[in-house]
Amino acid sequence: MPPHVLARANEIEPMAPWRKRLAMGLSRQDLETVAATYTAGFLATITFIA
């Protein structure tokens, strides 16, 4: 990566702890929606392959 990007990498990460925001921002409804979408896509793919 360019030096100007690496120079600011340590400054940016403490300001934006994405793991903590992600864990706090997901609700049960979000997880159910992701699971339903994944299942529907998986079943559609298997249907067309078989």
MOZI-V793767 format. One line per field, one symbol per residue. phi: phi as a letter, one per 30 degrees, with the letter a starting at -180 (. if undefined). burial: + if it has 16 or more other ideal C-beta (glycine too) atoms within 10 Angstrom, else -. A space follows every 10 residues. Layout:
# MOZI-V793767
phi: ???
burial: ???
This chain:
# MOZI-V793767
phi: .deddddcdd ddeddbdddd dddddccddd dddddddddd dddddddddd
burial: ---------- ---------- ---------- ---------- ----------
